[in-house]
Amino acid sequence: MSEGPALDYLLTTDFRWTQRAFDLLQEELLTVDPHEAGGAPCFVISGPCPRCEHHMTDRQVTTALAGLAGPDRGAEGRPSAEVLLDVTCGCVGEHGNAPEGKVGCGASFRIAVVTG
């Protein structure tokens, strides 16, 4: 997707990256593939970063503690059908001013995945 010069590294959680991620999901350019490993829900997020547009892949394993009520539970204590995934760009593109050992452009964004 990206053909211009690479953006400099910038540690950012600006909501516009979440909005752009939503657009990329709608366009089916960014994908979320759910699966299960050892009884835990897992997700692979793959596609262009909403900020730098370099290809990235993020793997996440979610955990749940049975019997606890909290923000991920509905009004009647049932588990929510939505999982929020916090994703940080992990592309291997070069970004100026990146801290030593860091990958990606520094952008983080959130994806809501409906599971039920």
Secondary structure, DSSP 8 states (H G I E B T S, - for coil): ---S-------B--HHHHHHHHHHHHTTSSEEEEEEETTEEEEEEEEE-TTT--EEEEEEE----TT--STTB-TTS-B-SEEEEEEE----S--TT--TT--S-SBEEEEEEE--
